[in-house]
Amino acid sequence: MMKHLGRAAALAGLLISLWLVWREDPRAVFSALRAAGAGLVVAALAHVLPMIANACDWRSLIRGANRPSFGRMLHLVWVRESVNCMLPVARIGGELVSFRMFKRWGVRPSTAVASTIVDMQLTVISQLMFTMVGIGFLFANAQSGALRLAGQLAWGVVALTPVLLLFGLVQHANPFERITRVANRVTSGKLTALVGQSAQIDQSIKVIWRRRAVVLRYLFFWQPLQCVLTSLEIWLALYFLGARVTLVEAIVIESLIQAVSSAAFFVPGGLGVQEGAFILIGGALGLDPATCLALAAARRIRDLLIFVPGLIAWQLFEASGSARPHAAPHGVRAELAKQRSGVADANRRGERR
């Protein structure tokens, strides 16, 4: 059902994108893209920089001897973003793929789940902060038409803030353990083993949040750096498209585009939604519609150069795992060894007789 819904949303988004380009003079859009040329490739490849920052901040949440190397974390971030941005997975498929990769690399399941959840929480908090900065900039500098857009975005932030606070408080009330205990009762004790694992996840989440220096560094250094580096893509793309904006204006565009794309999580790649958002937000900052659509097309170039190869890398990773023989868990191996030993003893006794 979700797969069909995602495909329908993607098709509708594609049609909306094409209609927006057709409405705003395709020749002007393609002329801007042609003038920018290879510069848009440079802007697209600049996305590697925020991915590096994301790999560093996520890795800082993990402790222990099995903490993945920086290279593996960068691979993880690349695959997660590619899955979440390009596939109809409601922005959580990348997290599930991340867990599989963590598990393959020997990270404890509770640590893998806890670091992924806290990374999502802190990312949402920082995104909310930057969205508020963007809205404040629109209120202070935009024209009257943009004030209506800023007001609508502000109401969206107000509506989301209590949900975010509730989500943060719930994490300290052992939600995974409680939910699993209820499910265990419903299934007459068949999920007993999962209760302990859920308790470990809750404890691991609390341990990460108690490391205040790591959390504060994540929120006030790594995430702002990631936002600035992502905004550098916008600034570079607009520079090559011939539109001169400040880095602050690029940060405003990026923060609000991220907010709109997150709200439209059910549309793969934000097709149609992202193009419309670029027109509204760029127009509020004085950019003409053709330049805004060319900027949206530059973002699609990034998807092709970064995220499509990321999907291929994910498939290669999965294929390499299925090709190698899976080792049995330690408990299963011990049980098989005992059975083989028992069979050998029985054979020896039979031979003596």
WODA-V128902 format. One record per residue. RES is the residue in three letters. SS is DSSP state (H for helix, E for strand, L for the rest). PSI is psi in whole degrees, -180 to 180 (NA if undefined). Layout:
BEGIN
res:RES ss:SS psi:PSI
res:RES ss:SS psi:PSI
END
This chain:
BEGIN
res:MET ss:L psi:-49
res:MET ss:H psi:-35
res:LYS ss:H psi:-45
res:HIS ss:H psi:-38
res:LEU ss:H psi:-42
res:GLY ss:H psi:-42
res:ARG ss:H psi:-41
res:ALA ss:H psi:-42
res:ALA ss:H psi:-39
res:ALA ss:H psi:-42
res:LEU ss:H psi:-44
res:ALA ss:H psi:-41
res:GLY ss:H psi:-40
res:LEU ss:H psi:-42
res:LEU ss:H psi:-39
res:ILE ss:H psi:-42
res:SER ss:H psi:-47
res:LEU ss:H psi:-39
res:TRP ss:H psi:-39
res:LEU ss:H psi:-42
res:VAL ss:H psi:-44
res:TRP ss:H psi:-38
res:ARG ss:H psi:-34
res:GLU ss:L psi:28
res:ASP ss:L psi:91
res:PRO ss:H psi:-34
res:ARG ss:H psi:-38
res:ALA ss:H psi:-39
res:VAL ss:H psi:-49
res:PHE ss:H psi:-31
res:SER ss:H psi:-41
res:ALA ss:H psi:-41
res:LEU ss:H psi:-40
res:ARG ss:H psi:-38
res:ALA ss:H psi:-36
res:ALA ss:H psi:-39
res:GLY ss:L psi:-134
res:ALA ss:L psi:-13
res:GLY ss:H psi:-32
res:LEU ss:H psi:-27
res:VAL ss:H psi:-41
res:VAL ss:H psi:-44
res:ALA ss:H psi:-39
res:ALA ss:H psi:-43
res:LEU ss:H psi:-19
res:ALA ss:L psi:-14
res:HIS ss:H psi:-17
res:VAL ss:H psi:-31
res:LEU ss:H psi:-52
res:PRO ss:H psi:-27
res:MET ss:H psi:-37
res:ILE ss:H psi:-44
res:ALA ss:H psi:-41
res:ASN ss:H psi:-40
res:ALA ss:H psi:-40
res:CYS ss:H psi:-46
res:ASP ss:H psi:-38
res:TRP ss:H psi:-41
res:ARG ss:H psi:-31
res:SER ss:H psi:-19
res:LEU ss:L psi:-12
res:ILE ss:L psi:133
res:ARG ss:L psi:166
res:GLY ss:L psi:166
res:ALA ss:L psi:-26
res:ASN ss:L psi:15
res:ARG ss:L psi:128
res:PRO ss:L psi:153
res:SER ss:L psi:167
res:PHE ss:H psi:-40
res:GLY ss:H psi:-43
res:ARG ss:H psi:-38
res:MET ss:H psi:-37
res:LEU ss:H psi:-40
res:HIS ss:H psi:-43
res:LEU ss:H psi:-47
res:VAL ss:H psi:-42
res:TRP ss:H psi:-48
res:VAL ss:H psi:-44
res:ARG ss:H psi:-47
res:GLU ss:H psi:-40
res:SER ss:H psi:-44
res:VAL ss:H psi:-47
res:ASN ss:H psi:-35
res:CYS ss:H psi:-27
res:MET ss:H psi:-17
res:LEU ss:L psi:153
res:PRO ss:L psi:71
res:VAL ss:L psi:17
res:ALA ss:L psi:31
res:ARG ss:L psi:18
res:ILE ss:L psi:-12
res:GLY ss:H psi:-36
res:GLY ss:H psi:-34
res:GLU ss:H psi:-38
res:LEU ss:H psi:-41
res:VAL ss:H psi:-38
res:SER ss:H psi:-42
res:PHE ss:H psi:-42
res:ARG ss:H psi:-39
res:MET ss:H psi:-43
res:PHE ss:H psi:-46
res:LYS ss:H psi:-41
res:ARG ss:H psi:-33
res:TRP ss:L psi:3
res:GLY ss:L psi:11
res:VAL ss:L psi:137
res:ARG ss:L psi:137
res:PRO ss:H psi:-42
res:SER ss:H psi:-40
res:THR ss:H psi:-41
res:ALA ss:H psi:-48
res:VAL ss:H psi:-44
res:ALA ss:H psi:-45
res:SER ss:H psi:-36
res:THR ss:H psi:-43
res:ILE ss:H psi:-46
res:VAL ss:H psi:-37
res:ASP ss:H psi:-42
res:MET ss:H psi:-44
res:GLN ss:H psi:-50
res:LEU ss:H psi:-35
res:THR ss:H psi:-43
res:VAL ss:H psi:-41
res:ILE ss:H psi:-48
res:SER ss:H psi:-37
res:GLN ss:H psi:-39
res:LEU ss:H psi:-41
res:MET ss:H psi:-45
res:PHE ss:H psi:-30
res:THR ss:H psi:-41
res:MET ss:H psi:-38
res:VAL ss:H psi:-44
res:GLY ss:H psi:-42
res:ILE ss:H psi:-43
res:GLY ss:H psi:-40
res:PHE ss:H psi:-41
res:LEU ss:H psi:-44
res:PHE ss:H psi:-38
res:ALA ss:H psi:-29
res:ASN ss:H psi:-18
res:ALA ss:L psi:169
res:GLN ss:L psi:175
res:SER ss:H psi:-35
res:GLY ss:H psi:-34
res:ALA ss:H psi:-21
res:LEU ss:H psi:-34
res:ARG ss:H psi:-42
res:LEU ss:H psi:-45
res:ALA ss:H psi:-40
res:GLY ss:H psi:-41
res:GLN ss:H psi:-42
res:LEU ss:H psi:-38
res:ALA ss:H psi:-41
res:TRP ss:H psi:-35
res:GLY ss:H psi:-42
res:VAL ss:H psi:-43
res:VAL ss:H psi:-39
res:ALA ss:H psi:-34
res:LEU ss:H psi:-26
res:THR ss:H psi:-48
res:PRO ss:H psi:-36
res:VAL ss:H psi:-42
res:LEU ss:H psi:-43
res:LEU ss:H psi:-42
res:LEU ss:H psi:-42
res:PHE ss:H psi:-41
res:GLY ss:H psi:-39
res:LEU ss:H psi:-39
res:VAL ss:H psi:-33
res:GLN ss:L psi:-20
res:HIS ss:L psi:10
res:ALA ss:L psi:28
res:ASN ss:L psi:55
res:PRO ss:H psi:-40
res:PHE ss:H psi:-42
res:GLU ss:H psi:-43
res:ARG ss:H psi:-46
res:ILE ss:H psi:-42
res:THR ss:H psi:-36
res:ARG ss:H psi:-42
res:VAL ss:H psi:-46
res:ALA ss:H psi:-34
res:ASN ss:H psi:-39
res:ARG ss:H psi:-41
res:VAL ss:H psi:-36
res:THR ss:L psi:17
res:SER ss:L psi:45
res:GLY ss:L psi:11
res:LYS ss:L psi:-10
res:LEU ss:L psi:27
res:THR ss:H psi:-44
res:ALA ss:H psi:-33
res:LEU ss:H psi:-23
res:VAL ss:H psi:-46
res:GLY ss:H psi:-41
res:GLN ss:H psi:-39
res:SER ss:H psi:-39
res:ALA ss:H psi:-38
res:GLN ss:H psi:-38
res:ILE ss:H psi:-47
res:ASP ss:H psi:-43
res:GLN ss:H psi:-40
res:SER ss:H psi:-38
res:ILE ss:H psi:-44
res:LYS ss:H psi:-40
res:VAL ss:H psi:-42
res:ILE ss:H psi:-45
res:TRP ss:H psi:-28
res:ARG ss:H psi:-17
res:ARG ss:L psi:77
res:ARG ss:H psi:-37
res:ALA ss:H psi:-41
res:VAL ss:H psi:-44
res:VAL ss:H psi:-44
res:LEU ss:H psi:-39
res:ARG ss:H psi:-38
res:TYR ss:H psi:-48
res:LEU ss:H psi:-40
res:PHE ss:H psi:2
res:PHE ss:H psi:-61
res:TRP ss:H psi:-46
res:GLN ss:H psi:-44
res:PRO ss:H psi:-39
res:LEU ss:H psi:-41
res:GLN ss:H psi:-41
res:CYS ss:H psi:-42
res:VAL ss:H psi:-43
res:LEU ss:H psi:-37
res:THR ss:H psi:-37
res:SER ss:H psi:-25
res:LEU ss:H psi:-33
res:GLU ss:H psi:-47
res:ILE ss:H psi:-46
res:TRP ss:H psi:-45
res:LEU ss:H psi:-45
res:ALA ss:H psi:-45
res:LEU ss:H psi:-35
res:TYR ss:H psi:-47
res:PHE ss:H psi:-23
res:LEU ss:L psi:-3
res:GLY ss:L psi:8
res:ALA ss:L psi:124
res:ARG ss:L psi:111
res:VAL ss:L psi:160
res:THR ss:L psi:164
res:LEU ss:H psi:-32
res:VAL ss:H psi:-44
res:GLU ss:H psi:-37
res:ALA ss:H psi:-39
res:ILE ss:H psi:-40
res:VAL ss:H psi:-46
res:ILE ss:H psi:-48
res:GLU ss:H psi:-43
res:SER ss:H psi:-40
res:LEU ss:H psi:-34
res:ILE ss:H psi:-41
res:GLN ss:H psi:-41
res:ALA ss:H psi:-44
res:VAL ss:H psi:-42
res:SER ss:H psi:-38
res:SER ss:H psi:-38
res:ALA ss:H psi:-30
res:ALA ss:L psi:43
res:PHE ss:L psi:-23
res:PHE ss:L psi:-8
res:VAL ss:L psi:116
res:PRO ss:H psi:125
res:GLY ss:H psi:5
res:GLY ss:H psi:31
res:LEU ss:L psi:131
res:GLY ss:L psi:-50
res:VAL ss:H psi:-46
res:GLN ss:H psi:-41
res:GLU ss:H psi:-44
res:GLY ss:H psi:-39
res:ALA ss:H psi:-39
res:PHE ss:H psi:-40
res:ILE ss:H psi:-45
res:LEU ss:H psi:-49
res:ILE ss:H psi:-43
res:GLY ss:H psi:-40
res:GLY ss:H psi:-35
res:ALA ss:H psi:-23
res:LEU ss:L psi:10
res:GLY ss:L psi:10
res:LEU ss:L psi:142
res:ASP ss:L psi:156
res:PRO ss:H psi:-38
res:ALA ss:H psi:-42
res:THR ss:H psi:-39
res:CYS ss:H psi:-43
res:LEU ss:H psi:-35
res:ALA ss:H psi:-36
res:LEU ss:H psi:-41
res:ALA ss:H psi:-38
res:ALA ss:H psi:-35
res:ALA ss:H psi:-36
res:ARG ss:H psi:-35
res:ARG ss:H psi:-32
res:ILE ss:H psi:-41
res:ARG ss:H psi:-43
res:ASP ss:H psi:-42
res:LEU ss:H psi:-39
res:LEU ss:H psi:-29
res:ILE ss:H psi:-50
res:PHE ss:H psi:-35
res:VAL ss:H psi:-47
res:PRO ss:H psi:-30
res:GLY ss:H psi:-38
res:LEU ss:H psi:-38
res:ILE ss:H psi:-42
res:ALA ss:H psi:-37
res:TRP ss:H psi:-45
res:GLN ss:H psi:-37
res:LEU ss:H psi:-38
res:PHE ss:H psi:-45
res:GLU ss:H psi:-40
res:ALA ss:H psi:-38
res:SER ss:H psi:-30
res:GLY ss:H psi:-38
res:SER ss:H psi:-22
res:ALA ss:H psi:-33
res:ARG ss:L psi:147
res:PRO ss:L psi:134
res:HIS ss:L psi:129
res:ALA ss:L psi:140
res:ALA ss:L psi:149
res:PRO ss:L psi:158
res:HIS ss:H psi:-43
res:GLY ss:H psi:-39
res:VAL ss:H psi:-42
res:ARG ss:H psi:-42
res:ALA ss:H psi:-41
res:GLU ss:H psi:-41
res:LEU ss:H psi:-38
res:ALA ss:H psi:-40
res:LYS ss:H psi:-42
res:GLN ss:H psi:-42
res:ARG ss:H psi:-38
res:SER ss:H psi:-40
res:GLY ss:H psi:-40
res:VAL ss:H psi:-41
res:ALA ss:H psi:-41
res:ASP ss:H psi:-42
res:ALA ss:H psi:-39
res:ASN ss:H psi:-39
res:ARG ss:H psi:-41
res:ARG ss:H psi:-38
res:GLY ss:H psi:-37
res:GLU ss:H psi:-35
res:ARG ss:H psi:-38
res:ARG ss:L psi:NA
END
